[in-house]
């Protein structure tokens, strides 16, 4: 929500006015004037606060009613007071499309951004799917292949015993060289040694115009494409019987060292559009694109020229590119609502199924980080080996590999594989060093939201990141810092404390269903109490999902 001017300044001005009036009077007359002045100040402050609270409640109700941003600007006690004077103007290329400027957030500027050239991933030879990445899946899914078997890209590898209709496909063709097992014989990974020339399982042509939605869902399930869709709330693979209110795709990522999605879709506009056409058949509502208004020039024409979708432009710092933030600021998730979310490259995979009748799990991955000799984009496939992606590219071995961005990604070993939904691999220095009296003595600049480091004087400077938390867990105190970073009408600290205390009604009422881990990742980075906010949030989401 918009920040208003503090009533402190109003109070101060009224006090000074009353003092001036009193100085001009004398005796009892001056005392009466002072009393009247103070009383007037109190009355004005009361009505000011009343108007602010009323305006805030009207804005929240407008969001719950599903009004679009342009309509919400017209709602309020004095709706045009701040909209015209203080709101950020949209770039010229936005035109008259809906524009949402987000004021909250923070950009973490790190060294090691990938060079905007795409290298062939010939060095990546092994690929793997890890069932544990899929929230809610049985620890021992039903595996459909054996070690030594040869598979084609698109052949089914396993399915969830709880929901056998949802099946997971091989991203490449080749030999299944290993089925890894963990505790209690759980399946941790199915590993494929890829062929030099990929072979694809081919599918029958599907007529979107003449077929029903039910036929389309069955087709997507049989092809193994269904898991590319994620449901909000809970961030899980949706039930095929469910129908979403809307489907959202964010076309830009504001996380540290995130890939440039304009580069990803270059030359693949027809495939992306086909994917959007398919998604439009799955919902009676809208397919919504979140577009980037942060740049001096418009994003890719693949995004701006997309047909059959609703477009909203966003500007602001991270997490402005998060789908959850965009959903909240367009049409928030109600108590009984369900919306679906896809990444840009998931839309490409879906479009390729209909454009070429094959399961194309190609991925353009940003391999980034200051600990690499050559941060670069690599053209490879879903589930690429971490060791293969960074082969002969590490400056030293004392590093941590993160599938995803540094804030919300997953810590991986070199024997692991890129996450199913990830298109970024971040390599950072392992932060196991100790700083003696680190908070007492002057320090060099480092990524921080705090103004106590020199970085506040150099807002455009980039820093070398490490995994050092520079502190340990302490009392979970109320600071208000989370609310300054999350551009949503939600109080994240109150939500998380409701999770910790097991307050189910509090969790639901305060907006837990609108959040996933990536939405509070920046809050965790800034947390004075060093609390594992993403872990706490997931515990709350799992509890709420289990109760439904």
C-alpha positions as CSV (number, residue, x, y, z in Angstrom):
1,X,0.0,0.0,0.0
2,X,1.0,3.6,-0.4
3,X,2.9,5.3,2.4
4,X,1.3,8.5,3.7
5,X,2.9,11.5,5.3
6,X,3.5,10.9,9.0
7,X,1.1,12.7,11.4
8,X,4.1,13.8,13.4
9,X,4.7,16.7,11.0
10,X,1.1,17.8,11.2
11,X,1.3,17.7,15.0
12,X,4.5,19.7,15.0
13,X,3.1,22.4,12.7
14,X,0.0,22.8,14.8
15,X,2.0,23.1,18.0
16,X,4.2,25.8,16.4
17,X,1.0,27.6,15.2
18,X,-0.5,27.5,18.7
19,X,2.7,28.7,20.2
20,X,2.8,31.7,17.8
21,X,-0.7,32.6,18.7
22,X,0.0,32.4,22.3
23,X,3.0,34.7,21.9
24,X,0.8,37.4,20.4
25,X,-1.7,37.2,23.3
26,X,-1.2,37.9,26.9
27,X,-2.4,36.6,30.2
28,X,-5.6,34.5,30.3
29,X,-6.4,35.4,26.7
30,X,-3.1,33.8,25.6
31,X,-3.8,30.7,27.6
32,X,-7.2,30.3,26.1
33,X,-5.8,30.7,22.6
34,X,-3.2,28.0,23.4
35,X,-5.8,25.7,24.6
36,X,-8.0,26.2,21.6
37,X,-5.0,25.7,19.3
38,X,-4.0,22.4,20.9
39,X,-7.6,21.2,20.8
40,X,-7.8,22.1,17.1
41,X,-4.6,20.2,16.5
42,X,-6.0,17.1,18.3
43,X,-9.2,17.2,16.3
44,X,-7.3,17.6,13.0
45,X,-5.0,14.7,13.8
46,X,-8.0,12.5,14.7
47,X,-9.7,13.2,11.5
48,X,-6.5,12.8,9.5
49,X,-5.9,9.4,11.0
50,X,-9.5,8.4,10.5
51,X,-9.3,9.3,6.8
52,X,-6.0,7.3,6.5
53,X,-7.4,4.2,8.1
54,X,-10.6,4.5,6.0
55,X,-8.6,5.0,2.8
56,X,-6.5,1.9,3.7
57,X,-9.5,-0.3,4.3
58,X,-11.2,0.8,1.1
59,X,-8.0,0.0,-0.9
60,X,-7.9,-3.5,0.7
61,X,-11.5,-4.1,-0.1
62,X,-11.0,-3.0,-3.7
63,X,-8.2,-5.6,-4.0
64,X,-10.4,-8.3,-2.6
65,X,-13.2,-7.4,-5.0
66,X,-10.7,-8.0,-7.9
67,X,-10.7,-4.4,-9.2
68,X,-7.8,-3.8,-11.6
69,X,-5.1,-1.2,-10.7
70,X,-6.7,1.6,-12.7
71,X,-10.0,1.1,-11.0
72,X,-8.3,0.9,-7.6
73,X,-6.8,4.4,-8.1
74,X,-10.3,5.8,-8.2
75,X,-11.3,4.2,-4.8
76,X,-10.7,6.1,-1.6
77,X,-11.7,9.0,0.6
78,X,-9.7,11.4,-1.6
79,X,-8.7,9.1,-4.4
80,X,-6.8,11.5,-6.6
81,X,-4.8,13.3,-3.8
82,X,-1.7,11.1,-4.2
83,X,-2.4,9.3,-7.5
84,X,-1.7,12.4,-9.6
85,X,0.9,14.2,-7.5
86,X,3.2,11.5,-6.1
87,X,2.8,8.3,-8.2
88,X,5.6,7.3,-10.5
89,X,4.9,8.0,-14.2
90,X,5.0,5.1,-16.6
91,X,7.7,4.9,-19.3
92,X,6.6,6.0,-22.7
93,X,6.6,2.4,-24.2
94,X,3.9,1.3,-21.7
95,X,1.3,3.5,-23.4
96,X,-2.1,3.3,-21.8
97,X,-1.7,-0.3,-20.5
98,X,-2.1,-0.9,-16.7
99,X,1.0,0.2,-14.9
100,X,1.8,-0.7,-11.3
101,X,4.9,1.1,-9.7
102,X,6.1,-0.8,-6.6
103,X,7.9,1.3,-4.0
104,X,9.0,-1.4,-1.6
105,X,11.9,-3.8,-2.1
106,X,15.6,-3.9,-2.4
107,X,18.0,-4.8,-5.2
108,X,21.1,-6.8,-4.2
109,X,23.8,-6.0,-6.7
110,X,26.3,-8.8,-7.0
111,X,29.4,-9.4,-9.1
112,X,29.4,-12.3,-11.6
113,X,26.4,-11.6,-13.9
114,X,26.3,-14.0,-16.9
115,X,27.6,-12.5,-20.1
116,X,24.8,-12.1,-22.6
117,X,26.0,-14.8,-25.0
118,X,24.6,-18.3,-25.1
119,X,27.2,-21.1,-25.1
120,X,26.3,-24.6,-26.3
121,X,26.2,-27.0,-23.4
122,X,28.1,-29.8,-25.1
123,X,30.0,-30.5,-21.8
124,X,26.8,-31.4,-20.0
125,X,26.4,-35.2,-20.4
126,X,24.3,-36.3,-17.5
127,X,20.9,-35.2,-16.4
128,X,18.7,-36.1,-13.6
129,X,15.2,-35.7,-12.1
130,X,15.0,-35.6,-8.3
131,X,11.5,-36.5,-7.0
132,X,12.2,-34.7,-3.7
133,X,11.9,-31.4,-5.5
134,X,8.2,-31.8,-5.9
135,X,6.3,-30.7,-2.8
136,X,4.0,-33.3,-1.4
137,X,5.2,-36.2,-3.5
138,X,5.5,-39.6,-2.0
139,X,9.2,-40.3,-0.9
140,X,9.1,-43.5,-3.0
141,X,7.3,-42.7,-6.3
142,X,6.5,-45.5,-8.7
143,X,9.6,-45.8,-11.0
144,X,8.8,-46.9,-14.6
145,X,12.3,-47.6,-15.8
146,X,15.3,-49.7,-14.6
147,X,19.0,-49.1,-14.6
148,X,20.4,-49.8,-18.0
149,X,17.2,-49.0,-19.8
150,X,17.3,-46.7,-22.9
151,X,14.8,-43.9,-22.9
152,X,13.7,-41.1,-25.4
153,X,13.1,-37.5,-24.4
154,X,9.5,-37.5,-23.3
155,X,9.4,-41.1,-22.1
156,X,7.8,-41.4,-18.6
157,X,10.2,-42.0,-15.7
158,X,8.0,-42.1,-12.6
159,X,4.7,-41.0,-11.2
160,X,3.4,-40.0,-7.8
161,X,1.7,-42.9,-6.0
162,X,-0.7,-40.4,-4.3
163,X,-1.7,-39.0,-7.7
164,X,-0.8,-41.6,-10.4
165,X,-2.3,-39.5,-13.2
166,X,0.6,-36.9,-12.8
167,X,3.7,-38.4,-14.6
168,X,7.2,-37.1,-15.0
169,X,9.1,-37.4,-18.3
170,X,12.8,-37.8,-19.3
171,X,14.3,-34.4,-20.3
172,X,16.8,-36.1,-22.7
173,X,17.3,-39.5,-24.4
174,X,20.0,-41.9,-23.3
175,X,20.7,-44.6,-20.9
176,X,19.4,-44.7,-17.3
177,X,22.8,-45.2,-15.5
178,X,21.6,-44.8,-11.9
179,X,18.6,-44.8,-9.7
180,X,19.8,-43.2,-6.5
181,X,18.3,-44.0,-3.2
182,X,18.3,-42.3,0.1
183,X,17.0,-43.0,3.6
184,X,14.4,-45.8,3.8
185,X,15.0,-46.5,0.1
186,X,13.5,-43.2,-1.0
187,X,14.2,-42.3,-4.6
188,X,16.5,-39.3,-4.6
189,X,17.4,-39.1,-8.4
190,X,17.0,-40.9,-11.7
191,X,20.2,-40.2,-13.7
192,X,20.4,-40.4,-17.5
193,X,23.6,-40.4,-19.6
194,X,22.5,-38.4,-22.7
195,X,22.9,-39.4,-26.3
196,X,24.9,-37.2,-28.5
197,X,21.9,-36.9,-30.8
198,X,18.7,-36.7,-28.9
199,X,15.8,-39.0,-29.8
200,X,12.3,-37.8,-29.0
201,X,9.1,-39.6,-28.3
202,X,6.6,-38.2,-30.7
203,X,3.0,-37.4,-29.9
204,X,-0.2,-37.2,-32.0
205,X,-1.3,-33.8,-33.2
206,X,-3.8,-32.0,-31.0
207,X,-6.5,-29.7,-32.3
208,X,-7.0,-26.9,-29.7
209,X,-10.0,-25.5,-31.5
210,X,-12.1,-28.7,-31.8
211,X,-11.1,-30.5,-28.5
212,X,-12.5,-30.0,-25.1
213,X,-10.6,-28.8,-22.0
214,X,-10.8,-32.4,-20.5
215,X,-9.2,-33.8,-23.6
216,X,-6.4,-31.2,-23.4
217,X,-5.7,-32.0,-19.7
218,X,-5.5,-35.7,-20.6
219,X,-3.1,-34.9,-23.4
220,X,-0.8,-32.8,-21.1
221,X,-0.8,-35.5,-18.5
222,X,0.1,-38.3,-20.9
223,X,2.9,-36.1,-22.3
224,X,4.5,-35.5,-18.9
225,X,4.0,-31.7,-19.3
226,X,1.5,-31.2,-16.5
227,X,4.2,-30.9,-13.7
228,X,5.4,-27.6,-15.3
229,X,2.4,-25.9,-13.9
230,X,2.4,-24.8,-10.3
231,X,-0.6,-23.9,-8.1
232,X,-1.0,-21.0,-5.8
233,X,-1.6,-21.3,-2.9
234,X,1.0,-23.9,-1.8
235,X,3.3,-23.9,-4.9
236,X,2.5,-27.5,-5.7
237,X,1.6,-29.3,-8.9
238,X,-2.1,-28.8,-9.3
239,X,-4.8,-31.4,-9.3
240,X,-5.9,-32.0,-12.9
241,X,-9.6,-31.8,-11.8
242,X,-9.2,-28.3,-10.5
243,X,-9.9,-25.2,-12.7
244,X,-7.9,-22.1,-12.0
245,X,-9.3,-18.6,-11.7
246,X,-6.4,-17.2,-13.7
247,X,-3.0,-18.2,-14.9
248,X,0.0,-15.9,-14.4
249,X,3.4,-15.7,-16.1
250,X,6.1,-13.2,-15.0
251,X,8.2,-12.3,-18.0
252,X,11.1,-10.8,-15.9
253,X,13.1,-11.8,-12.8
254,X,14.5,-9.2,-10.4
255,X,16.4,-11.6,-8.2
256,X,20.2,-11.3,-7.9
257,X,22.1,-12.4,-11.0
258,X,18.8,-13.6,-12.5
259,X,18.7,-14.6,-16.2
260,X,17.5,-12.1,-18.8
261,X,14.3,-13.7,-20.1
262,X,14.3,-11.4,-23.2
263,X,17.4,-13.4,-24.2
264,X,15.8,-16.7,-23.4
265,X,12.8,-16.2,-25.8
266,X,14.8,-14.7,-28.6
267,X,13.8,-16.4,-31.9
268,X,11.1,-18.5,-30.2
269,X,8.1,-16.1,-30.3
270,X,5.9,-18.6,-32.2
271,X,6.5,-21.3,-29.6
272,X,5.8,-19.0,-26.7
273,X,2.6,-17.8,-28.3
274,X,1.5,-21.4,-28.8
275,X,2.1,-22.1,-25.1
276,X,-0.1,-19.1,-24.2
277,X,-2.9,-20.4,-26.5
278,X,-2.8,-23.7,-24.7
279,X,-3.0,-22.1,-21.3
280,X,-5.9,-20.0,-22.4
281,X,-7.9,-23.2,-22.9
282,X,-7.2,-24.3,-19.3
283,X,-8.9,-21.4,-17.5
284,X,-12.2,-19.6,-17.8
285,X,-10.4,-16.5,-16.5
286,X,-7.4,-14.6,-17.9
287,X,-3.8,-15.6,-18.8
288,X,-1.9,-12.7,-17.4
289,X,1.6,-11.5,-18.3
290,X,3.7,-9.4,-15.9
291,X,5.9,-7.1,-18.0
292,X,9.0,-5.2,-17.0
293,X,8.8,-1.4,-17.0
294,X,12.2,-0.9,-15.2
295,X,14.3,-0.6,-18.4
296,X,14.9,2.4,-20.6
297,X,13.6,0.4,-23.6
298,X,10.7,-2.0,-23.9
299,X,11.2,-5.7,-23.3
300,X,11.2,-8.3,-26.0
301,X,8.4,-8.1,-28.6
302,X,7.7,-11.7,-27.9
303,X,6.2,-10.5,-24.6
304,X,4.8,-7.1,-25.6
305,X,3.2,-8.5,-28.7
306,X,1.7,-11.6,-27.1
307,X,-1.9,-12.2,-28.1
308,X,-4.9,-13.5,-26.2
309,X,-3.5,-12.4,-22.8
310,X,-4.0,-9.6,-20.3
311,X,-0.8,-7.5,-19.7
312,X,0.3,-5.5,-16.7
313,X,3.5,-3.5,-16.4
314,X,5.5,-3.4,-13.2
315,X,8.4,-1.2,-12.1
316,X,10.3,-1.5,-8.8
317,X,13.0,-3.3,-7.0
318,X,13.2,-7.0,-6.1
319,X,10.8,-8.8,-5.6
320,X,8.8,-6.9,-8.2
321,X,9.4,-9.8,-10.7
322,X,7.9,-12.5,-8.4
323,X,4.6,-13.9,-9.6
324,X,3.2,-13.8,-6.1
325,X,3.8,-10.1,-5.8
326,X,2.2,-9.5,-9.2
327,X,-0.8,-11.6,-8.4
328,X,-1.3,-9.7,-5.2
329,X,-1.2,-6.3,-6.9
330,X,-3.4,-7.4,-9.8
331,X,-6.0,-9.8,-8.4
332,X,-5.2,-11.2,-4.9
333,X,-5.9,-14.8,-4.1
334,X,-9.2,-15.1,-2.2
335,X,-10.0,-17.7,0.4
336,X,-11.4,-20.2,-2.1
337,X,-9.4,-19.0,-5.2
338,X,-6.8,-21.0,-7.0
339,X,-4.4,-19.6,-9.6
340,X,-1.7,-21.3,-11.6
341,X,1.8,-20.0,-12.3
342,X,4.4,-21.0,-15.0
343,X,7.8,-19.8,-15.8
344,X,8.7,-18.5,-19.2
345,X,10.7,-21.6,-20.1
346,X,7.8,-23.8,-18.9
347,X,5.5,-22.0,-21.4
348,X,8.1,-22.7,-24.1
349,X,8.1,-26.4,-23.2
350,X,4.3,-26.5,-23.4
351,X,4.3,-24.6,-26.7
352,X,6.9,-26.9,-28.2
353,X,4.7,-29.9,-27.5
354,X,2.0,-28.5,-29.8
355,X,4.3,-26.9,-32.3
356,X,6.6,-29.8,-32.9
357,X,4.7,-32.7,-31.2
358,X,7.6,-33.5,-28.9
359,X,8.6,-32.9,-25.3
360,X,11.3,-30.3,-25.6
361,X,12.9,-29.6,-22.2
362,X,15.6,-27.3,-23.5
363,X,16.7,-24.7,-21.0
364,X,18.8,-21.5,-21.3
365,X,20.6,-21.4,-18.0
366,X,22.4,-18.4,-16.4
367,X,25.5,-19.9,-14.8
368,X,26.5,-16.9,-12.7
369,X,28.6,-15.9,-9.7
370,X,31.9,-14.1,-8.9
371,X,33.6,-17.5,-8.3
372,X,33.4,-18.4,-11.9
373,X,36.1,-17.7,-14.5
374,X,33.4,-17.0,-17.2
375,X,29.8,-16.4,-16.0
376,X,27.7,-17.3,-19.0
377,X,24.5,-18.5,-20.4
378,X,24.4,-22.2,-21.3
379,X,22.0,-23.8,-23.7
380,X,21.2,-27.2,-22.2
381,X,18.2,-29.3,-20.9
382,X,16.2,-29.5,-17.7
383,X,17.9,-31.3,-14.9
384,X,21.5,-30.7,-16.1
385,X,24.4,-31.9,-13.9
386,X,25.8,-29.2,-11.7
387,X,29.4,-30.6,-12.1
388,X,29.0,-30.6,-15.9
389,X,27.7,-27.0,-15.9
390,X,30.7,-25.6,-14.1
391,X,33.3,-27.9,-15.5
392,X,36.7,-26.2,-15.9
393,X,35.1,-22.9,-14.9
394,X,35.6,-22.6,-11.2
395,X,38.3,-20.2,-9.8
396,X,38.6,-22.5,-6.7
397,X,36.8,-25.4,-5.1
398,X,35.7,-23.6,-1.9
399,X,32.3,-22.7,-3.3
400,X,28.6,-23.4,-2.8
401,X,26.4,-24.3,-5.8
402,X,22.8,-22.9,-5.6
403,X,20.1,-24.1,-8.0
404,X,18.2,-20.8,-8.4
405,X,19.1,-17.4,-7.1
406,X,21.1,-16.8,-3.9
407,X,18.1,-15.7,-1.9
408,X,15.6,-18.6,-2.5
409,X,17.6,-21.2,-4.4
410,X,18.5,-24.7,-3.1
411,X,22.0,-25.7,-1.9
412,X,23.3,-28.5,-4.0
413,X,26.4,-30.7,-4.2
414,X,28.3,-31.1,-7.4
415,X,26.7,-34.6,-7.8
416,X,23.2,-33.0,-7.9
417,X,21.2,-31.6,-10.8
418,X,19.6,-28.3,-11.7
419,X,16.1,-27.9,-10.2
420,X,13.1,-28.7,-12.3
421,X,11.8,-25.1,-12.2
422,X,15.2,-23.4,-12.2
423,X,17.0,-21.6,-15.0
424,X,19.8,-20.2,-12.9
425,X,22.8,-21.7,-11.3
426,X,24.6,-19.4,-8.8
427,X,28.1,-20.1,-7.6
428,X,29.2,-18.2,-4.5
429,X,32.0,-18.4,-1.9
430,X,31.4,-20.7,0.9
431,X,31.0,-18.5,4.0
432,X,32.5,-20.6,6.8
433,X,35.0,-17.9,7.9
434,X,34.7,-16.1,11.2
435,X,35.0,-12.4,11.7
436,X,36.4,-11.5,15.2
437,X,34.4,-8.5,16.5
438,X,33.0,-8.1,13.0
439,X,30.3,-5.8,14.2
440,X,32.5,-3.6,16.3
441,X,35.2,-2.6,13.8
442,X,35.0,-0.9,10.4
443,X,34.2,-3.2,7.6
444,X,34.3,-3.1,3.8
445,X,31.1,-2.7,1.9
446,X,28.9,-5.7,1.6
447,X,25.4,-6.5,0.3
448,X,23.1,-5.2,3.0
449,X,19.8,-3.2,3.5
450,X,21.5,-1.5,6.5
451,X,22.8,2.0,6.2
452,X,25.6,1.4,8.6
453,X,27.9,0.1,5.8
454,X,29.6,2.2,3.1
455,X,27.4,0.7,0.4
456,X,24.8,3.3,1.2
457,X,27.1,5.9,-0.4
458,X,27.6,3.8,-3.6
459,X,24.1,2.6,-4.6
460,X,25.3,1.2,-8.0
461,X,28.3,-0.7,-6.6
462,X,28.4,-4.5,-7.0
463,X,29.6,-6.8,-4.3
464,X,31.1,-10.3,-4.0
465,X,28.7,-12.5,-2.1
466,X,29.3,-15.3,0.3
467,X,27.0,-17.6,2.3
468,X,28.2,-16.2,5.7
469,X,25.2,-15.1,7.7
470,X,27.4,-12.8,9.9
471,X,25.5,-13.6,13.0
472,X,23.4,-16.3,14.7
473,X,19.7,-16.8,15.5
474,X,18.4,-14.6,18.3
475,X,15.0,-13.5,19.7
476,X,12.4,-13.0,17.0
477,X,11.7,-9.3,17.7
478,X,9.2,-7.1,15.9
479,X,11.2,-4.6,13.8
480,X,8.9,-3.6,10.9
481,X,11.8,-4.2,8.4
482,X,9.9,-6.9,6.5
483,X,7.1,-4.6,5.7
484,X,9.5,-2.2,4.1
485,X,10.7,-4.9,1.7
486,X,7.6,-6.8,0.7
487,X,5.3,-4.8,-1.7
488,X,2.2,-6.6,-0.6
489,X,-0.6,-5.6,1.8
490,X,0.5,-8.3,4.2
491,X,2.4,-8.1,7.5
492,X,4.8,-11.0,7.0
493,X,6.2,-11.0,10.5
494,X,2.7,-11.4,12.0
495,X,2.0,-14.2,9.5
496,X,5.2,-16.0,10.4
497,X,4.6,-15.7,14.2
498,X,1.2,-17.1,13.7
499,X,2.9,-20.2,12.0
500,X,5.3,-20.5,14.9
501,X,2.5,-20.4,17.5
502,X,0.2,-22.8,15.5
503,X,-2.5,-20.1,15.1
504,X,-4.3,-21.6,12.1
505,X,-7.0,-18.8,11.9
506,X,-4.3,-16.2,12.2
507,X,-2.3,-17.7,9.4
508,X,-5.2,-17.8,7.1
509,X,-6.6,-14.4,8.0
510,X,-3.2,-12.6,7.7
511,X,-2.6,-13.9,4.2
512,X,-0.4,-17.0,4.4
513,X,-2.0,-18.4,1.2
514,X,-0.7,-15.5,-0.9
515,X,2.9,-16.2,0.0
516,X,5.5,-18.8,-1.1
517,X,9.2,-19.0,-0.1
518,X,10.6,-16.7,-2.7
519,X,8.3,-13.9,-1.5
520,X,9.8,-13.8,2.0
521,X,13.4,-14.6,0.8
522,X,14.4,-10.9,0.8
523,X,13.0,-10.5,4.3
524,X,15.1,-13.4,5.4
525,X,18.2,-11.8,4.0
526,X,17.5,-8.6,5.9
527,X,16.3,-10.3,9.1
528,X,17.9,-8.9,12.3
529,X,16.9,-12.0,14.2
530,X,18.5,-14.4,11.6
531,X,15.3,-16.5,11.4
532,X,14.8,-19.2,8.7
533,X,11.7,-17.4,7.4
534,X,11.3,-19.6,4.2
535,X,11.4,-22.8,6.3
536,X,8.9,-21.4,8.8
537,X,6.6,-20.3,5.9
538,X,6.8,-23.8,4.3
539,X,5.8,-25.4,7.6
540,X,2.7,-23.2,7.7
541,X,1.8,-23.9,4.1
542,X,2.1,-27.6,4.6
543,X,0.0,-27.4,7.8
544,X,-2.8,-25.5,6.1
545,X,-2.7,-27.7,3.0
546,X,-3.0,-30.8,5.2
547,X,-6.0,-29.4,6.9
548,X,-8.0,-28.8,3.7
